[in-house]
């Protein structure tokens, strides 16, 4: 498959590196950049046959099968429109839009053009996430009650991220999009997000947008998603997830402390994304593009284009994430739970089914069972009719 890259900056190079490392039959053939010199440099570095500062020219070329958007957030809609006009499958970096209205317009464009819209949410393709997601879907931890995701680092690389008009927000739109979609996956994408409570503040940087935020997302089945994001965290990039279910718990540390530690006096070079130092005890990452999910993500996307199937992350997913983010920003201003406004909900409309109770027998519910230091078991039970709570000591 021949691919055109829109953008020549940090994320474009991450994508290009992962494409070179994955299926081997997909080729980057051209690049667009607003700066022609940067386009030329990118083309030279990756041995591309064509570069341009004209977006439509790159998208409409006959030798292009699919287009990857790695541009600032405010340019996503125009880039998707160019791909739709050229009838080229499009893969867009996160977040899909600066808000839900933009994301919905992009979703309508790809569906109207009959092309695939793949949402490049790499952290939903990390090896640890994929394996833990399978465990959840297999029922290993029972009904998911709470899914928490944290991403924190010292702030973005590019200047446009810090400009509210170009980015659409701060840490929530930049990092919260990852965390929200991770939690959606664990809870179930078919489950409707209902409302959001969010605290956000600008604590360190002289910017209009927030650099710290914590939010709670209520889902229709009673589950709760939590996102915790920061552009003020010092010490590298912290990516952690936690899932609590009725039958188990999952903890994930995706990046900062993964078992690879190294001490250096500082004579080396690049360590890992967002690493703040090259001296002292350091935490390198073995295969960064793979650990961050890029290789799995592109393999899924291109296989789905070939098979005419739907990838794990679609433009519709990006739209739902943007709708949740909109509610988070509204809540951060109002201080109240704010509803998630979704114009085109395609999942289940089932409501909360109540507590995930376990029957002990025909008479009692089981509240808790534990083993004591004596070796005996203690049962705490609730009568199904009277509501009386009783305790029993048994031997097993």
C-alpha positions as CSV (number, residue, x, y, z in Angstrom):
1,X,0.0,0.0,0.0
2,X,1.3,3.4,-0.9
3,X,1.0,6.1,1.7
4,X,1.1,9.9,1.8
5,X,2.1,11.7,5.0
6,X,0.5,15.0,5.8
7,X,2.9,16.7,8.2
8,X,6.6,16.4,8.8
9,X,7.1,17.0,12.5
10,X,7.5,14.9,15.6
11,X,4.5,12.5,15.3
12,X,5.0,12.2,11.5
13,X,8.5,10.8,12.2
14,X,7.2,8.4,14.8
15,X,4.6,7.2,12.3
16,X,7.2,6.9,9.6
17,X,9.6,4.9,11.8
18,X,6.9,2.5,12.7
19,X,5.8,2.1,9.1
20,X,9.4,1.2,8.1
21,X,9.4,-1.4,10.9
22,X,6.1,-3.2,10.3
23,X,4.4,-5.1,7.5
24,X,7.2,-4.3,5.0
25,X,4.8,-4.1,2.1
26,X,3.5,-0.6,2.9
27,X,5.5,2.3,1.5
28,X,5.6,5.9,2.3
29,X,5.8,7.6,-1.1
30,X,5.1,11.3,-0.5
31,X,4.8,14.0,2.1
32,X,3.1,17.3,2.6
33,X,4.3,20.1,4.8
34,X,3.4,23.8,5.1
35,X,7.1,24.4,5.1
36,X,8.6,23.2,1.8
37,X,12.1,22.9,3.3
38,X,10.8,20.6,6.0
39,X,9.0,18.6,3.4
40,X,12.2,18.2,1.4
41,X,14.1,17.2,4.6
42,X,11.5,14.6,5.5
43,X,11.5,13.2,1.9
44,X,15.2,12.9,2.0
45,X,15.3,11.3,5.4
46,X,12.8,8.6,4.4
47,X,13.7,8.3,0.7
48,X,10.3,9.5,-0.6
49,X,9.7,10.2,-4.3
50,X,7.5,13.3,-3.9
51,X,7.1,16.2,-1.5
52,X,5.0,19.4,-1.7
53,X,3.5,22.2,0.3
54,X,0.2,21.7,-1.5
55,X,-2.1,19.4,0.5
56,X,-4.6,18.6,-2.3
57,X,-1.8,17.8,-4.7
58,X,-0.3,15.2,-2.4
59,X,-3.7,13.6,-1.5
60,X,-4.9,13.4,-5.1
61,X,-1.8,11.7,-6.6
62,X,-2.6,8.4,-8.4
63,X,0.2,6.5,-6.6
64,X,-1.4,7.2,-3.2
65,X,-3.7,4.6,-1.6
66,X,-4.1,6.0,1.9
67,X,-3.2,9.2,3.7
68,X,-1.9,9.7,7.3
69,X,-2.7,13.0,9.0
70,X,-0.1,14.1,11.4
71,X,-0.9,17.8,11.5
72,X,-1.9,20.2,14.2
73,X,-5.4,19.8,15.5
74,X,-6.8,22.9,13.7
75,X,-5.8,21.4,10.3
76,X,-7.5,18.0,10.7
77,X,-10.8,18.9,9.2
78,X,-9.3,20.5,6.1
79,X,-7.0,17.5,5.6
80,X,-9.9,15.0,6.0
81,X,-11.9,17.1,3.4
82,X,-9.0,16.8,1.0
83,X,-8.8,13.0,1.4
84,X,-12.6,12.7,1.0
85,X,-12.5,14.8,-2.2
86,X,-9.7,12.5,-3.5
87,X,-11.5,9.4,-2.3
88,X,-8.4,8.3,-0.4
89,X,-8.6,6.3,2.9
90,X,-7.5,8.4,5.7
91,X,-5.9,7.7,9.1
92,X,-5.9,10.7,11.5
93,X,-3.9,11.3,14.6
94,X,-5.6,12.0,17.9
95,X,-7.6,13.9,18.9
96,X,-9.9,13.7,15.8
97,X,-11.2,17.2,16.3
98,X,-10.8,20.2,18.6
99,X,-14.4,19.5,19.6
100,X,-17.3,17.1,18.9
101,X,-18.8,19.3,16.1
102,X,-15.5,19.2,14.1
103,X,-15.1,15.5,14.7
104,X,-18.7,14.8,13.6
105,X,-18.1,16.8,10.4
106,X,-15.0,14.6,9.7
107,X,-16.9,11.5,10.4
108,X,-19.6,12.6,7.9
109,X,-17.0,13.4,5.3
110,X,-15.4,9.9,5.3
111,X,-18.7,8.1,5.4
112,X,-20.1,10.2,2.6
113,X,-17.0,9.5,0.5
114,X,-17.2,5.8,1.2
115,X,-13.6,5.7,2.5
116,X,-12.2,4.3,5.7
117,X,-11.5,6.7,8.5
118,X,-9.0,5.2,11.0
119,X,-8.5,6.9,14.3
120,X,-4.8,6.7,15.3
121,X,-5.2,6.1,19.0
122,X,-1.9,4.4,19.5
123,X,-2.2,3.7,23.3
124,X,-5.2,1.4,22.5
125,X,-2.8,-0.8,20.6
126,X,0.1,-1.2,23.1
127,X,0.9,-4.9,23.7
128,X,-0.1,-4.7,27.4
129,X,-3.4,-3.0,26.6
130,X,-4.3,-5.5,23.9
131,X,-3.6,-8.4,26.2
132,X,-5.4,-6.9,29.2
133,X,-8.4,-6.0,27.0
134,X,-8.7,-9.6,25.9
135,X,-8.6,-10.7,29.5
136,X,-11.4,-8.3,30.3
137,X,-13.5,-9.5,27.3
138,X,-12.9,-13.1,28.3
139,X,-14.4,-12.3,31.7
140,X,-11.3,-12.7,33.7
141,X,-12.1,-9.8,36.1
142,X,-15.9,-10.0,35.9
143,X,-18.0,-6.9,35.3
144,X,-15.8,-3.8,35.0
145,X,-16.7,-1.3,37.7
146,X,-13.9,1.3,37.3
147,X,-11.4,2.0,34.6
148,X,-8.7,4.6,35.4
149,X,-6.1,5.9,33.0
150,X,-3.3,8.4,33.7
151,X,-1.0,10.2,31.3
152,X,1.4,12.8,32.6
153,X,4.6,14.4,31.3
154,X,6.4,17.8,31.2
155,X,4.4,19.1,28.3
156,X,4.2,18.8,24.5
157,X,7.1,19.2,22.0
158,X,5.5,21.6,19.5
159,X,4.6,25.2,20.0
160,X,1.1,24.9,18.5
161,X,0.0,22.5,21.3
162,X,0.4,25.5,23.7
163,X,-1.9,27.7,21.6
164,X,-5.5,27.2,22.6
165,X,-6.9,28.2,19.2
166,X,-4.8,25.7,17.3
167,X,-5.1,22.8,19.7
168,X,-8.6,23.3,21.0
169,X,-7.6,23.0,24.7
170,X,-4.8,21.8,26.9
171,X,-3.9,18.6,28.7
172,X,-7.5,17.2,28.4
173,X,-7.7,17.4,24.6
174,X,-4.0,16.3,24.2
175,X,-3.8,13.5,26.8
176,X,-7.3,13.0,28.0
177,X,-8.3,11.6,24.6
178,X,-6.0,8.7,25.2
179,X,-7.2,8.0,28.7
180,X,-10.9,8.3,27.8
181,X,-10.6,5.9,25.0
182,X,-8.6,3.4,27.0
183,X,-11.4,3.4,29.7
184,X,-14.1,3.1,27.0
185,X,-12.4,0.0,25.7
186,X,-12.3,-1.7,29.1
187,X,-15.9,-0.7,30.0
188,X,-17.2,-1.5,26.6
189,X,-17.6,0.8,23.6
190,X,-21.2,-0.3,23.3
191,X,-22.0,1.3,26.7
192,X,-23.1,4.9,26.5
193,X,-21.1,7.6,28.3
194,X,-23.8,9.6,30.2
195,X,-22.2,12.5,32.1
196,X,-18.8,13.9,33.2
197,X,-17.5,15.7,36.3
198,X,-14.1,17.4,35.7
199,X,-11.7,19.6,37.6
200,X,-9.1,21.5,35.5
201,X,-6.6,24.2,36.2
202,X,-3.7,26.1,34.8
203,X,-1.1,25.6,37.6
204,X,2.3,26.2,36.1
205,X,2.4,27.5,32.5
206,X,1.5,31.0,31.2
207,X,-1.1,29.6,28.8
208,X,-4.9,30.0,28.3
209,X,-5.5,26.2,28.5
210,X,-5.4,23.8,31.4
211,X,-2.1,22.0,32.2
212,X,-3.7,19.7,34.9
213,X,-7.0,17.9,35.0
214,X,-8.9,15.0,36.6
215,X,-12.3,13.8,35.3
216,X,-14.9,11.2,36.0
217,X,-17.1,9.7,33.3
218,X,-20.3,7.9,34.2
219,X,-21.5,5.1,31.9
220,X,-25.0,3.8,31.4
221,X,-24.2,0.4,32.9
222,X,-23.0,2.0,36.2
223,X,-19.3,1.8,35.4
224,X,-17.0,4.8,36.0
225,X,-14.1,5.9,33.9
226,X,-11.4,8.2,35.3
227,X,-8.8,10.2,33.5
228,X,-5.9,12.0,35.1
229,X,-3.7,14.2,32.9
230,X,-0.9,16.7,33.4
231,X,1.6,18.8,31.5
232,X,3.4,19.5,34.8
233,X,4.7,16.1,35.8
234,X,8.5,16.0,36.1
235,X,10.5,12.9,35.4
236,X,9.5,11.7,32.0
237,X,6.2,10.3,30.7
238,X,4.0,8.4,33.1
239,X,1.4,6.1,31.4
240,X,-0.6,3.9,33.8
241,X,-4.0,2.2,33.7
242,X,-6.0,0.4,36.3
243,X,-9.2,-1.7,35.9
244,X,-11.3,-2.9,38.8
245,X,-13.9,-5.6,38.2
246,X,-16.1,-7.8,40.4
247,X,-13.7,-10.8,40.0
248,X,-10.3,-9.1,39.6
249,X,-8.1,-6.2,39.0
250,X,-5.5,-5.2,36.3
251,X,-2.7,-2.7,36.8
252,X,-0.6,-1.5,33.8
253,X,2.6,0.5,33.7
254,X,3.1,1.2,30.0
255,X,6.2,3.4,29.9
256,X,8.0,5.0,32.8
257,X,8.9,2.0,34.9
258,X,8.8,-1.1,32.8
259,X,11.7,-3.1,34.1
260,X,14.5,-1.5,32.0
261,X,16.7,0.8,34.1
262,X,20.1,2.3,33.4
263,X,22.5,4.6,35.1
264,X,24.6,7.0,33.0
265,X,26.9,10.0,33.7
266,X,25.2,11.7,30.8
267,X,27.5,10.9,27.8
268,X,24.7,9.2,25.9
269,X,21.9,10.5,23.7
270,X,18.2,10.0,23.3
271,X,16.6,7.9,26.0
272,X,12.8,7.8,25.5
273,X,10.0,10.2,24.6
274,X,9.6,13.0,27.1
275,X,12.7,11.9,29.1
276,X,13.9,15.0,30.9
277,X,17.5,13.9,31.5
278,X,20.3,11.8,30.0
279,X,22.1,11.3,33.3
280,X,21.5,9.5,36.6
281,X,19.1,6.5,36.8
282,X,17.2,6.4,33.5
283,X,14.3,4.4,32.1
284,X,14.8,3.5,28.5
285,X,12.2,1.8,26.4
286,X,13.3,-1.3,24.4
287,X,11.2,-0.8,21.2
288,X,9.5,2.5,21.6
289,X,7.3,2.5,18.5
290,X,6.0,-1.0,19.4
291,X,5.6,-0.3,23.1
292,X,3.5,2.8,22.3
293,X,1.3,0.8,20.0
294,X,2.2,2.2,16.6
295,X,3.1,-1.0,14.8
296,X,0.0,-2.9,16.0
297,X,-2.1,0.2,15.1
298,X,-0.9,0.5,11.5
299,X,-1.1,-3.3,10.9
300,X,-4.7,-3.2,12.0
301,X,-5.5,-0.2,9.9
302,X,-4.0,-1.4,6.6
303,X,-5.3,-4.9,7.1
304,X,-8.8,-3.5,7.4
305,X,-8.4,-1.3,4.3
306,X,-7.4,-4.4,2.4
307,X,-10.2,-6.6,3.9
308,X,-12.8,-3.8,3.7
309,X,-13.5,-4.2,7.4
310,X,-13.6,-1.8,10.3
311,X,-10.5,-1.2,12.4
312,X,-10.5,-1.3,16.2
313,X,-10.3,2.5,16.3
314,X,-12.5,4.5,13.9
315,X,-13.5,8.1,13.3
316,X,-16.7,7.3,15.2
317,X,-14.6,6.4,18.2
318,X,-12.8,9.7,17.8
319,X,-16.2,11.6,17.7
320,X,-17.4,9.9,20.9
321,X,-14.1,10.8,22.6
322,X,-14.5,14.5,21.5
323,X,-18.1,14.5,22.9
324,X,-16.8,13.3,26.3
325,X,-14.1,16.0,26.2
326,X,-16.6,18.7,25.4
327,X,-18.6,17.6,28.5
328,X,-15.4,17.6,30.6
329,X,-14.6,21.2,29.6
330,X,-18.2,22.3,30.4
331,X,-18.0,20.6,33.8
332,X,-14.7,22.2,34.6
333,X,-16.4,25.6,34.2
334,X,-19.7,24.8,35.9
335,X,-18.4,22.6,38.7
336,X,-21.3,20.2,38.0
337,X,-21.9,16.9,36.3
338,X,-22.5,17.7,32.7
339,X,-24.3,15.5,30.1
340,X,-22.4,14.0,27.2
341,X,-24.1,15.3,24.0
342,X,-24.0,12.6,21.3
343,X,-26.0,13.4,18.1
344,X,-25.5,9.9,16.6
345,X,-25.3,7.2,19.3
346,X,-24.7,3.8,17.7
347,X,-24.4,1.6,20.7
348,X,-26.7,0.1,23.3
349,X,-29.3,2.1,25.2
350,X,-29.5,-0.3,28.1
351,X,-29.5,1.4,31.6
352,X,-27.7,0.4,34.8
353,X,-28.7,-3.1,35.7
354,X,-27.9,-2.5,39.4
355,X,-25.3,-4.1,41.7
356,X,-23.5,-7.2,40.4
357,X,-24.7,-9.3,43.3
358,X,-23.8,-13.0,43.9
359,X,-26.2,-15.5,45.3
360,X,-24.9,-17.8,48.1
361,X,-28.0,-20.0,48.1
362,X,-31.8,-19.5,47.6
363,X,-32.0,-17.5,50.8
364,X,-28.9,-15.3,51.0
365,X,-26.7,-13.1,48.9
366,X,-22.9,-13.4,49.4
367,X,-21.4,-10.1,50.5
368,X,-17.9,-11.4,51.3
369,X,-15.9,-14.5,51.9
370,X,-12.4,-14.5,53.5
371,X,-10.0,-16.9,55.1
372,X,-8.8,-16.1,58.7
373,X,-5.4,-16.7,60.2
374,X,-6.9,-19.7,62.0
375,X,-7.6,-21.4,58.6
376,X,-11.4,-21.0,59.0
377,X,-13.5,-19.1,56.5
378,X,-15.8,-16.3,57.4
379,X,-18.9,-15.6,55.3
380,X,-20.9,-12.4,55.4
381,X,-24.4,-12.9,54.0
382,X,-27.5,-10.8,53.4
383,X,-31.0,-12.3,53.5
384,X,-32.7,-11.8,50.2
385,X,-36.1,-10.9,51.7
386,X,-35.5,-9.3,55.1
387,X,-32.2,-7.6,54.3
388,X,-30.6,-8.9,57.5
389,X,-26.8,-9.2,57.4
390,X,-25.4,-12.3,59.2
391,X,-22.0,-13.8,59.6
392,X,-21.0,-17.5,59.5
393,X,-17.8,-19.2,60.3
394,X,-17.2,-22.4,58.3
395,X,-14.5,-24.9,57.6
396,X,-13.4,-25.9,54.1
